Amino acid sequence: MERSLMQPSASLIRLVNPPGLYDPAPNGYSHMAVVAGPSRLVLLAGQGGQNEHGVLAPDFRSQVRQAFENVLIALKAADTSARKVVRLMALVVDHNEDKLAVFGEELARAFGTGMMPACTLVPVPRLALDGMLFEVEATAVG
């Protein structure tokens, strides 16, 4: 589902909910904003460990893996890729060093080797949904 914010130059900003991700409308957000210009920006809303049916993965590693898979789905829908992500912000419930290690492993699994995007990890006491342990937001050019 897609809608534009601006008229008459509706192509400047697009809000997108790509197929393959669950419908976020009942929770009050879109999965992605795409800003056209000399350098097109793709701004992804925080992606959690839910599959396209909204079912939350059962544990931290599974949620991190699913969240990164959701990021990759959204990036593909925006005709860009993980290599064009310039910034991440990760939110981790009850953060500790073990979770940091899982985050790093799953980030490498999703993004490959080499330089990683700028990233801020924010420990939080809770996220939007009961049982949600991880969320990641991404900004890409493309």
CNS distance restraints for C-alpha pairs under 8 A (distance, minus, plus):
assign (resid   1 and name CA) (resid  16 and name CA) 5.95 0.50 0.50
assign (resid   1 and name CA) (resid  17 and name CA) 5.08 0.50 0.50
assign (resid   1 and name CA) (resid  18 and name CA) 6.65 0.50 0.50
assign (resid   1 and name CA) (resid  19 and name CA) 7.87 0.50 0.50
assign (resid   2 and name CA) (resid  14 and name CA) 6.92 0.50 0.50
assign (resid   2 and name CA) (resid  15 and name CA) 5.57 0.50 0.50
assign (resid   2 and name CA) (resid  16 and name CA) 4.47 0.50 0.50
assign (resid   2 and name CA) (resid  17 and name CA) 6.22 0.50 0.50
assign (resid   3 and name CA) (resid  14 and name CA) 6.02 0.50 0.50
assign (resid   3 and name CA) (resid  15 and name CA) 5.42 0.50 0.50
assign (resid   3 and name CA) (resid  16 and name CA) 6.78 0.50 0.50
assign (resid   4 and name CA) (resid  10 and name CA) 5.45 0.50 0.50
assign (resid   4 and name CA) (resid  11 and name CA) 7.09 0.50 0.50
assign (resid   4 and name CA) (resid  13 and name CA) 5.96 0.50 0.50
assign (resid   4 and name CA) (resid  14 and name CA) 4.64 0.50 0.50
assign (resid   4 and name CA) (resid  15 and name CA) 6.03 0.50 0.50
assign (resid   5 and name CA) (resid  10 and name CA) 6.48 0.50 0.50
assign (resid   5 and name CA) (resid  13 and name CA) 5.92 0.50 0.50
assign (resid   5 and name CA) (resid  14 and name CA) 6.51 0.50 0.50
assign (resid   5 and name CA) (resid  15 and name CA) 7.39 0.50 0.50
assign (resid   6 and name CA) (resid  10 and name CA) 4.74 0.50 0.50
assign (resid   6 and name CA) (resid  11 and name CA) 7.73 0.50 0.50
assign (resid   6 and name CA) (resid  12 and name CA) 7.06 0.50 0.50
assign (resid   6 and name CA) (resid  13 and name CA) 6.64 0.50 0.50
assign (resid  10 and name CA) (resid  14 and name CA) 7.48 0.50 0.50
assign (resid  11 and name CA) (resid  36 and name CA) 7.05 0.50 0.50
assign (resid  12 and name CA) (resid  35 and name CA) 5.75 0.50 0.50
assign (resid  12 and name CA) (resid  36 and name CA) 4.94 0.50 0.50
assign (resid  12 and name CA) (resid  37 and name CA) 7.26 0.50 0.50
assign (resid  13 and name CA) (resid  33 and name CA) 6.88 0.50 0.50
assign (resid  13 and name CA) (resid  34 and name CA) 5.70 0.50 0.50
assign (resid  13 and name CA) (resid  35 and name CA) 4.70 0.50 0.50
assign (resid  13 and name CA) (resid  36 and name CA) 6.39 0.50 0.50
assign (resid  14 and name CA) (resid  33 and name CA) 5.62 0.50 0.50
assign (resid  14 and name CA) (resid  34 and name CA) 5.13 0.50 0.50
assign (resid  14 and name CA) (resid  35 and name CA) 6.65 0.50 0.50
assign (resid  15 and name CA) (resid  30 and name CA) 6.37 0.50 0.50
assign (resid  15 and name CA) (resid  31 and name CA) 7.71 0.50 0.50
assign (resid  15 and name CA) (resid  32 and name CA) 5.78 0.50 0.50
assign (resid  15 and name CA) (resid  33 and name CA) 4.53 0.50 0.50
assign (resid  15 and name CA) (resid  34 and name CA) 6.48 0.50 0.50
assign (resid  16 and name CA) (resid  30 and name CA) 6.24 0.50 0.50
assign (resid  16 and name CA) (resid  31 and name CA) 6.24 0.50 0.50
assign (resid  16 and name CA) (resid  32 and name CA) 5.19 0.50 0.50
assign (resid  16 and name CA) (resid  33 and name CA) 6.20 0.50 0.50
assign (resid  16 and name CA) (resid  34 and name CA) 7.72 0.50 0.50
assign (resid  17 and name CA) (resid  21 and name CA) 7.15 0.50 0.50
assign (resid  17 and name CA) (resid  23 and name CA) 7.08 0.50 0.50
assign (resid  17 and name CA) (resid  24 and name CA) 7.73 0.50 0.50
assign (resid  17 and name CA) (resid  30 and name CA) 5.88 0.50 0.50
assign (resid  17 and name CA) (resid  31 and name CA) 5.26 0.50 0.50
assign (resid  17 and name CA) (resid  32 and name CA) 6.53 0.50 0.50
assign (resid  18 and name CA) (resid  31 and name CA) 7.54 0.50 0.50
assign (resid  18 and name CA) (resid  73 and name CA) 7.67 0.50 0.50
assign (resid  18 and name CA) (resid  74 and name CA) 6.14 0.50 0.50
assign (resid  18 and name CA) (resid  77 and name CA) 6.08 0.50 0.50
assign (resid  20 and name CA) (resid  52 and name CA) 5.33 0.50 0.50
assign (resid  20 and name CA) (resid  73 and name CA) 6.98 0.50 0.50
assign (resid  21 and name CA) (resid  51 and name CA) 6.65 0.50 0.50
assign (resid  21 and name CA) (resid  52 and name CA) 4.18 0.50 0.50
assign (resid  21 and name CA) (resid  53 and name CA) 7.52 0.50 0.50
assign (resid  21 and name CA) (resid  70 and name CA) 6.72 0.50 0.50
assign (resid  21 and name CA) (resid  73 and name CA) 7.58 0.50 0.50
assign (resid  21 and name CA) (resid  74 and name CA) 7.84 0.50 0.50
assign (resid  22 and name CA) (resid  50 and name CA) 7.61 0.50 0.50
assign (resid  22 and name CA) (resid  51 and name CA) 6.66 0.50 0.50
assign (resid  22 and name CA) (resid  52 and name CA) 4.04 0.50 0.50
assign (resid  22 and name CA) (resid  53 and name CA) 5.34 0.50 0.50
assign (resid  22 and name CA) (resid  54 and name CA) 5.40 0.50 0.50
assign (resid  23 and name CA) (resid  52 and name CA) 7.74 0.50 0.50
assign (resid  23 and name CA) (resid  54 and name CA) 7.79 0.50 0.50
assign (resid  24 and name CA) (resid  28 and name CA) 6.60 0.50 0.50
assign (resid  24 and name CA) (resid  29 and name CA) 5.84 0.50 0.50
assign (resid  24 and name CA) (resid  30 and name CA) 6.06 0.50 0.50
assign (resid  24 and name CA) (resid  31 and name CA) 7.04 0.50 0.50
assign (resid  25 and name CA) (resid  29 and name CA) 5.70 0.50 0.50
assign (resid  25 and name CA) (resid  30 and name CA) 6.64 0.50 0.50
assign (resid  29 and name CA) (resid  45 and name CA) 7.70 0.50 0.50
assign (resid  30 and name CA) (resid  45 and name CA) 6.79 0.50 0.50
assign (resid  31 and name CA) (resid  44 and name CA) 5.69 0.50 0.50
assign (resid  31 and name CA) (resid  45 and name CA) 4.94 0.50 0.50
assign (resid  31 and name CA) (resid  46 and name CA) 7.52 0.50 0.50
assign (resid  31 and name CA) (resid  47 and name CA) 7.66 0.50 0.50
assign (resid  31 and name CA) (resid  74 and name CA) 7.55 0.50 0.50
assign (resid  32 and name CA) (resid  42 and name CA) 6.83 0.50 0.50
assign (resid  32 and name CA) (resid  43 and name CA) 5.45 0.50 0.50
assign (resid  32 and name CA) (resid  44 and name CA) 4.28 0.50 0.50
assign (resid  32 and name CA) (resid  45 and name CA) 5.71 0.50 0.50
assign (resid  32 and name CA) (resid  74 and name CA) 7.26 0.50 0.50
assign (resid  33 and name CA) (resid  41 and name CA) 7.99 0.50 0.50
assign (resid  33 and name CA) (resid  42 and name CA) 5.78 0.50 0.50
assign (resid  33 and name CA) (resid  43 and name CA) 4.97 0.50 0.50
assign (resid  33 and name CA) (resid  44 and name CA) 6.41 0.50 0.50
assign (resid  34 and name CA) (resid  40 and name CA) 7.01 0.50 0.50
assign (resid  34 and name CA) (resid  41 and name CA) 5.64 0.50 0.50
assign (resid  34 and name CA) (resid  42 and name CA) 4.45 0.50 0.50
assign (resid  34 and name CA) (resid  43 and name CA) 6.22 0.50 0.50
assign (resid  34 and name CA) (resid  78 and name CA) 7.53 0.50 0.50
assign (resid  35 and name CA) (resid  40 and name CA) 5.44 0.50 0.50
assign (resid  35 and name CA) (resid  41 and name CA) 4.93 0.50 0.50
assign (resid  35 and name CA) (resid  42 and name CA) 6.34 0.50 0.50
assign (resid  36 and name CA) (resid  40 and name CA) 4.47 0.50 0.50
assign (resid  36 and name CA) (resid  41 and name CA) 6.60 0.50 0.50
assign (resid  37 and name CA) (resid  41 and name CA) 7.95 0.50 0.50
assign (resid  39 and name CA) (resid 141 and name CA) 6.46 0.50 0.50
assign (resid  39 and name CA) (resid 142 and name CA) 7.05 0.50 0.50
assign (resid  40 and name CA) (resid 141 and name CA) 5.56 0.50 0.50
assign (resid  40 and name CA) (resid 142 and name CA) 5.48 0.50 0.50
assign (resid  41 and name CA) (resid 139 and name CA) 7.06 0.50 0.50
assign (resid  41 and name CA) (resid 140 and name CA) 5.85 0.50 0.50
assign (resid  41 and name CA) (resid 141 and name CA) 4.66 0.50 0.50
assign (resid  41 and name CA) (resid 142 and name CA) 6.42 0.50 0.50
assign (resid  42 and name CA) (resid  75 and name CA) 7.88 0.50 0.50
assign (resid  42 and name CA) (resid  78 and name CA) 7.22 0.50 0.50
assign (resid  42 and name CA) (resid 139 and name CA) 5.66 0.50 0.50
assign (resid  42 and name CA) (resid 140 and name CA) 4.97 0.50 0.50
assign (resid  42 and name CA) (resid 141 and name CA) 5.89 0.50 0.50
assign (resid  42 and name CA) (resid 142 and name CA) 7.01 0.50 0.50
assign (resid  43 and name CA) (resid 137 and name CA) 7.98 0.50 0.50
assign (resid  43 and name CA) (resid 138 and name CA) 6.16 0.50 0.50
assign (resid  43 and name CA) (resid 139 and name CA) 4.63 0.50 0.50
assign (resid  43 and name CA) (resid 140 and name CA) 6.52 0.50 0.50
assign (resid  44 and name CA) (resid  71 and name CA) 7.51 0.50 0.50
assign (resid  44 and name CA) (resid  74 and name CA) 7.55 0.50 0.50
assign (resid  44 and name CA) (resid 137 and name CA) 5.74 0.50 0.50
assign (resid  44 and name CA) (resid 138 and name CA) 5.10 0.50 0.50
assign (resid  44 and name CA) (resid 139 and name CA) 6.12 0.50 0.50
assign (resid  45 and name CA) (resid 136 and name CA) 7.93 0.50 0.50
assign (resid  45 and name CA) (resid 137 and name CA) 5.42 0.50 0.50
assign (resid  45 and name CA) (resid 138 and name CA) 7.14 0.50 0.50
assign (resid  46 and name CA) (resid 135 and name CA) 5.55 0.50 0.50
assign (resid  46 and name CA) (resid 136 and name CA) 4.86 0.50 0.50
assign (resid  46 and name CA) (resid 137 and name CA) 4.10 0.50 0.50
assign (resid  46 and name CA) (resid 138 and name CA) 7.39 0.50 0.50
assign (resid  47 and name CA) (resid  67 and name CA) 5.22 0.50 0.50
assign (resid  47 and name CA) (resid  68 and name CA) 7.56 0.50 0.50
assign (resid  47 and name CA) (resid  70 and name CA) 6.40 0.50 0.50
assign (resid  47 and name CA) (resid  71 and name CA) 6.58 0.50 0.50
assign (resid  47 and name CA) (resid 135 and name CA) 5.26 0.50 0.50
assign (resid  47 and name CA) (resid 136 and name CA) 5.19 0.50 0.50
assign (resid  47 and name CA) (resid 137 and name CA) 6.17 0.50 0.50
assign (resid  48 and name CA) (resid  63 and name CA) 6.62 0.50 0.50
assign (resid  48 and name CA) (resid  64 and name CA) 7.36 0.50 0.50
assign (resid  48 and name CA) (resid  66 and name CA) 7.15 0.50 0.50
assign (resid  48 and name CA) (resid  67 and name CA) 4.65 0.50 0.50
assign (resid  48 and name CA) (resid  70 and name CA) 7.79 0.50 0.50
assign (resid  48 and name CA) (resid 132 and name CA) 7.29 0.50 0.50
assign (resid  48 and name CA) (resid 134 and name CA) 5.88 0.50 0.50
assign (resid  48 and name CA) (resid 135 and name CA) 4.40 0.50 0.50
assign (resid  48 and name CA) (resid 136 and name CA) 6.61 0.50 0.50
assign (resid  49 and name CA) (resid  56 and name CA) 5.42 0.50 0.50
assign (resid  49 and name CA) (resid  57 and name CA) 5.57 0.50 0.50
assign (resid  49 and name CA) (resid  62 and name CA) 7.03 0.50 0.50
assign (resid  49 and name CA) (resid  63 and name CA) 3.82 0.50 0.50
assign (resid  49 and name CA) (resid  64 and name CA) 6.14 0.50 0.50
assign (resid  49 and name CA) (resid  65 and name CA) 7.31 0.50 0.50
assign (resid  49 and name CA) (resid  66 and name CA) 4.82 0.50 0.50
assign (resid  49 and name CA) (resid  67 and name CA) 4.68 0.50 0.50
assign (resid  49 and name CA) (resid 132 and name CA) 7.22 0.50 0.50
assign (resid  49 and name CA) (resid 134 and name CA) 6.86 0.50 0.50
assign (resid  49 and name CA) (resid 135 and name CA) 7.26 0.50 0.50
assign (resid  50 and name CA) (resid  54 and name CA) 4.96 0.50 0.50
assign (resid  50 and name CA) (resid  55 and name CA) 4.96 0.50 0.50
assign (resid  50 and name CA) (resid  56 and name CA) 4.14 0.50 0.50
assign (resid  50 and name CA) (resid  57 and name CA) 6.14 0.50 0.50
assign (resid  50 and name CA) (resid  63 and name CA) 7.22 0.50 0.50
assign (resid  50 and name CA) (resid  66 and name CA) 6.70 0.50 0.50
assign (resid  50 and name CA) (resid  67 and name CA) 7.16 0.50 0.50
assign (resid  51 and name CA) (resid  55 and name CA) 5.45 0.50 0.50
assign (resid  51 and name CA) (resid  56 and name CA) 6.60 0.50 0.50
assign (resid  51 and name CA) (resid  57 and name CA) 7.65 0.50 0.50
assign (resid  51 and name CA) (resid  66 and name CA) 6.90 0.50 0.50
assign (resid  51 and name CA) (resid  70 and name CA) 7.77 0.50 0.50
assign (resid  56 and name CA) (resid  63 and name CA) 7.19 0.50 0.50
assign (resid  56 and name CA) (resid 131 and name CA) 7.78 0.50 0.50
assign (resid  56 and name CA) (resid 132 and name CA) 7.22 0.50 0.50
assign (resid  57 and name CA) (resid  62 and name CA) 5.66 0.50 0.50
assign (resid  57 and name CA) (resid  63 and name CA) 5.20 0.50 0.50
assign (resid  57 and name CA) (resid  66 and name CA) 7.42 0.50 0.50
assign (resid  58 and name CA) (resid  62 and name CA) 6.73 0.50 0.50
assign (resid  58 and name CA) (resid  63 and name CA) 7.13 0.50 0.50
assign (resid  59 and name CA) (resid  63 and name CA) 6.11 0.50 0.50
assign (resid  59 and name CA) (resid 133 and name CA) 7.84 0.50 0.50
assign (resid  60 and name CA) (resid  64 and name CA) 6.18 0.50 0.50
assign (resid  60 and name CA) (resid  99 and name CA) 7.72 0.50 0.50
assign (resid  60 and name CA) (resid 133 and name CA) 6.03 0.50 0.50
assign (resid  60 and name CA) (resid 134 and name CA) 7.02 0.50 0.50
assign (resid  61 and name CA) (resid  65 and name CA) 6.12 0.50 0.50
assign (resid  61 and name CA) (resid 102 and name CA) 6.33 0.50 0.50
assign (resid  61 and name CA) (resid 103 and name CA) 7.77 0.50 0.50
assign (resid  61 and name CA) (resid 106 and name CA) 7.75 0.50 0.50
assign (resid  62 and name CA) (resid  66 and name CA) 6.05 0.50 0.50
assign (resid  63 and name CA) (resid  67 and name CA) 5.94 0.50 0.50
assign (resid  63 and name CA) (resid 132 and name CA) 7.89 0.50 0.50
assign (resid  63 and name CA) (resid 133 and name CA) 7.09 0.50 0.50
assign (resid  63 and name CA) (resid 134 and name CA) 6.38 0.50 0.50
assign (resid  64 and name CA) (resid  68 and name CA) 6.26 0.50 0.50
assign (resid  64 and name CA) (resid 103 and name CA) 6.77 0.50 0.50
assign (resid  64 and name CA) (resid 106 and name CA) 6.73 0.50 0.50
assign (resid  64 and name CA) (resid 134 and name CA) 6.13 0.50 0.50
assign (resid  64 and name CA) (resid 135 and name CA) 7.53 0.50 0.50
assign (resid  65 and name CA) (resid  69 and name CA) 6.21 0.50 0.50
assign (resid  65 and name CA) (resid 106 and name CA) 5.89 0.50 0.50
assign (resid  65 and name CA) (resid 110 and name CA) 7.85 0.50 0.50
assign (resid  66 and name CA) (resid  70 and name CA) 6.09 0.50 0.50
assign (resid  67 and name CA) (resid  71 and name CA) 6.32 0.50 0.50
assign (resid  67 and name CA) (resid 134 and name CA) 7.72 0.50 0.50
assign (resid  67 and name CA) (resid 135 and name CA) 6.70 0.50 0.50
assign (resid  67 and name CA) (resid 136 and name CA) 6.80 0.50 0.50
assign (resid  68 and name CA) (resid  72 and name CA) 6.28 0.50 0.50
assign (resid  68 and name CA) (resid 106 and name CA) 7.68 0.50 0.50
assign (resid  68 and name CA) (resid 107 and name CA) 7.27 0.50 0.50
assign (resid  68 and name CA) (resid 110 and name CA) 6.27 0.50 0.50
assign (resid  68 and name CA) (resid 136 and name CA) 7.66 0.50 0.50
assign (resid  69 and name CA) (resid  73 and name CA) 6.23 0.50 0.50
assign (resid  69 and name CA) (resid 110 and name CA) 7.14 0.50 0.50
assign (resid  70 and name CA) (resid  74 and name CA) 6.24 0.50 0.50
assign (resid  71 and name CA) (resid  75 and name CA) 6.11 0.50 0.50
assign (resid  71 and name CA) (resid 138 and name CA) 7.46 0.50 0.50
assign (resid  72 and name CA) (resid  76 and name CA) 6.11 0.50 0.50
assign (resid  72 and name CA) (resid  81 and name CA) 6.92 0.50 0.50
assign (resid  72 and name CA) (resid  82 and name CA) 6.65 0.50 0.50
assign (resid  72 and name CA) (resid 110 and name CA) 7.81 0.50 0.50
assign (resid  73 and name CA) (resid  77 and name CA) 6.30 0.50 0.50
assign (resid  74 and name CA) (resid  78 and name CA) 6.33 0.50 0.50
assign (resid  75 and name CA) (resid  79 and name CA) 6.31 0.50 0.50
assign (resid  75 and name CA) (resid  80 and name CA) 5.19 0.50 0.50
assign (resid  75 and name CA) (resid  81 and name CA) 5.39 0.50 0.50
assign (resid  75 and name CA) (resid  82 and name CA) 7.11 0.50 0.50
assign (resid  76 and name CA) (resid  80 and name CA) 5.52 0.50 0.50
assign (resid  76 and name CA) (resid  81 and name CA) 6.08 0.50 0.50
assign (resid  78 and name CA) (resid 142 and name CA) 7.84 0.50 0.50
assign (resid  79 and name CA) (resid 142 and name CA) 7.03 0.50 0.50
assign (resid  80 and name CA) (resid  84 and name CA) 6.64 0.50 0.50
assign (resid  80 and name CA) (resid 140 and name CA) 7.66 0.50 0.50
assign (resid  80 and name CA) (resid 141 and name CA) 7.38 0.50 0.50
assign (resid  80 and name CA) (resid 142 and name CA) 5.16 0.50 0.50
assign (resid  81 and name CA) (resid  85 and name CA) 7.06 0.50 0.50
assign (resid  81 and name CA) (resid 140 and name CA) 7.98 0.50 0.50
assign (resid  81 and name CA) (resid 142 and name CA) 7.88 0.50 0.50
assign (resid  82 and name CA) (resid 110 and name CA) 7.86 0.50 0.50
assign (resid  82 and name CA) (resid 111 and name CA) 5.70 0.50 0.50
assign (resid  82 and name CA) (resid 140 and name CA) 7.92 0.50 0.50
assign (resid  83 and name CA) (resid 111 and name CA) 7.07 0.50 0.50
assign (resid  84 and name CA) (resid 140 and name CA) 5.29 0.50 0.50
assign (resid  84 and name CA) (resid 141 and name CA) 5.58 0.50 0.50
assign (resid  84 and name CA) (resid 142 and name CA) 6.58 0.50 0.50
assign (resid  85 and name CA) (resid 117 and name CA) 6.12 0.50 0.50
assign (resid  85 and name CA) (resid 138 and name CA) 6.69 0.50 0.50
assign (resid  85 and name CA) (resid 139 and name CA) 5.66 0.50 0.50
assign (resid  85 and name CA) (resid 140 and name CA) 3.93 0.50 0.50
assign (resid  85 and name CA) (resid 141 and name CA) 6.54 0.50 0.50
assign (resid  86 and name CA) (resid 117 and name CA) 4.77 0.50 0.50
assign (resid  86 and name CA) (resid 118 and name CA) 6.11 0.50 0.50
assign (resid  86 and name CA) (resid 138 and name CA) 7.68 0.50 0.50
assign (resid  86 and name CA) (resid 139 and name CA) 5.84 0.50 0.50
assign (resid  86 and name CA) (resid 140 and name CA) 5.35 0.50 0.50
assign (resid  86 and name CA) (resid 141 and name CA) 7.23 0.50 0.50
assign (resid  87 and name CA) (resid 117 and name CA) 5.12 0.50 0.50
assign (resid  87 and name CA) (resid 118 and name CA) 4.69 0.50 0.50
assign (resid  87 and name CA) (resid 119 and name CA) 5.61 0.50 0.50
assign (resid  87 and name CA) (resid 138 and name CA) 5.68 0.50 0.50
assign (resid  87 and name CA) (resid 139 and name CA) 5.17 0.50 0.50
assign (resid  87 and name CA) (resid 140 and name CA) 7.03 0.50 0.50
assign (resid  88 and name CA) (resid 117 and name CA) 6.61 0.50 0.50
assign (resid  88 and name CA) (resid 118 and name CA) 6.23 0.50 0.50
assign (resid  88 and name CA) (resid 119 and name CA) 4.57 0.50 0.50
assign (resid  88 and name CA) (resid 120 and name CA) 6.47 0.50 0.50
assign (resid  88 and name CA) (resid 136 and name CA) 6.68 0.50 0.50
assign (resid  88 and name CA) (resid 137 and name CA) 5.50 0.50 0.50
assign (resid  88 and name CA) (resid 138 and name CA) 4.54 0.50 0.50
assign (resid  88 and name CA) (resid 139 and name CA) 6.56 0.50 0.50
assign (resid  89 and name CA) (resid 119 and name CA) 5.50 0.50 0.50
assign (resid  89 and name CA) (resid 120 and name CA) 4.81 0.50 0.50
assign (resid  89 and name CA) (resid 121 and name CA) 5.82 0.50 0.50
assign (resid  89 and name CA) (resid 122 and name CA) 7.43 0.50 0.50
assign (resid  89 and name CA) (resid 136 and name CA) 5.55 0.50 0.50
assign (resid  89 and name CA) (resid 137 and name CA) 5.09 0.50 0.50
assign (resid  89 and name CA) (resid 138 and name CA) 6.61 0.50 0.50
assign (resid  90 and name CA) (resid 119 and name CA) 7.47 0.50 0.50
assign (resid  90 and name CA) (resid 120 and name CA) 6.25 0.50 0.50
assign (resid  90 and name CA) (resid 121 and name CA) 4.66 0.50 0.50
assign (resid  90 and name CA) (resid 122 and name CA) 6.07 0.50 0.50
assign (resid  90 and name CA) (resid 134 and name CA) 7.24 0.50 0.50
assign (resid  90 and name CA) (resid 135 and name CA) 5.72 0.50 0.50
assign (resid  90 and name CA) (resid 136 and name CA) 4.29 0.50 0.50
assign (resid  90 and name CA) (resid 137 and name CA) 6.40 0.50 0.50
assign (resid  91 and name CA) (resid 121 and name CA) 5.91 0.50 0.50
assign (resid  91 and name CA) (resid 122 and name CA) 4.86 0.50 0.50
assign (resid  91 and name CA) (resid 123 and name CA) 5.85 0.50 0.50
assign (resid  91 and name CA) (resid 124 and name CA) 6.37 0.50 0.50
assign (resid  91 and name CA) (resid 134 and name CA) 5.67 0.50 0.50
assign (resid  91 and name CA) (resid 135 and name CA) 5.13 0.50 0.50
assign (resid  91 and name CA) (resid 136 and name CA) 6.24 0.50 0.50
assign (resid  92 and name CA) (resid 121 and name CA) 7.25 0.50 0.50
assign (resid  92 and name CA) (resid 122 and name CA) 6.29 0.50 0.50
assign (resid  92 and name CA) (resid 123 and name CA) 4.94 0.50 0.50
assign (resid  92 and name CA) (resid 124 and name CA) 5.81 0.50 0.50
assign (resid  92 and name CA) (resid 133 and name CA) 6.01 0.50 0.50
assign (resid  92 and name CA) (resid 134 and name CA) 4.88 0.50 0.50
assign (resid  92 and name CA) (resid 135 and name CA) 6.84 0.50 0.50
assign (resid  93 and name CA) (resid 123 and name CA) 5.93 0.50 0.50
assign (resid  93 and name CA) (resid 124 and name CA) 4.93 0.50 0.50
assign (resid  93 and name CA) (resid 125 and name CA) 5.35 0.50 0.50
assign (resid  93 and name CA) (resid 126 and name CA) 5.54 0.50 0.50
assign (resid  93 and name CA) (resid 127 and name CA) 7.13 0.50 0.50
assign (resid  93 and name CA) (resid 132 and name CA) 7.92 0.50 0.50
assign (resid  93 and name CA) (resid 133 and name CA) 5.04 0.50 0.50
assign (resid  93 and name CA) (resid 134 and name CA) 6.42 0.50 0.50
assign (resid  94 and name CA) (resid 123 and name CA) 6.44 0.50 0.50
assign (resid  94 and name CA) (resid 124 and name CA) 6.45 0.50 0.50
assign (resid  94 and name CA) (resid 125 and name CA) 6.05 0.50 0.50
assign (resid  94 and name CA) (resid 126 and name CA) 8.00 0.50 0.50
assign (resid  95 and name CA) (resid  99 and name CA) 6.17 0.50 0.50
assign (resid  95 and name CA) (resid 100 and name CA) 7.32 0.50 0.50
assign (resid  95 and name CA) (resid 123 and name CA) 5.33 0.50 0.50
assign (resid  95 and name CA) (resid 124 and name CA) 7.45 0.50 0.50
assign (resid  96 and name CA) (resid 100 and name CA) 6.35 0.50 0.50
assign (resid  97 and name CA) (resid 101 and name CA) 6.28 0.50 0.50
assign (resid  98 and name CA) (resid 102 and name CA) 6.44 0.50 0.50
assign (resid  99 and name CA) (resid 103 and name CA) 6.07 0.50 0.50
assign (resid 100 and name CA) (resid 104 and name CA) 6.24 0.50 0.50
assign (resid 101 and name CA) (resid 105 and name CA) 6.21 0.50 0.50
assign (resid 102 and name CA) (resid 106 and name CA) 6.07 0.50 0.50
assign (resid 103 and name CA) (resid 107 and name CA) 5.96 0.50 0.50
assign (resid 104 and name CA) (resid 108 and name CA) 6.21 0.50 0.50
assign (resid 105 and name CA) (resid 109 and name CA) 6.20 0.50 0.50
assign (resid 106 and name CA) (resid 110 and name CA) 6.17 0.50 0.50
assign (resid 107 and name CA) (resid 111 and name CA) 5.81 0.50 0.50
assign (resid 107 and name CA) (resid 112 and name CA) 7.67 0.50 0.50
assign (resid 108 and name CA) (resid 112 and name CA) 4.86 0.50 0.50
assign (resid 108 and name CA) (resid 113 and name CA) 6.04 0.50 0.50
assign (resid 111 and name CA) (resid 116 and name CA) 7.72 0.50 0.50
assign (resid 126 and name CA) (resid 132 and name CA) 7.50 0.50 0.50
assign (resid 126 and name CA) (resid 133 and name CA) 7.36 0.50 0.50
assign (resid 127 and name CA) (resid 132 and name CA) 5.92 0.50 0.50
assign (resid 127 and name CA) (resid 133 and name CA) 6.90 0.50 0.50
assign (resid 127 and name CA) (resid 134 and name CA) 7.64 0.50 0.50
assign (resid 127 and name CA) (resid 135 and name CA) 7.91 0.50 0.50
assign (resid 128 and name CA) (resid 132 and name CA) 7.07 0.50 0.50
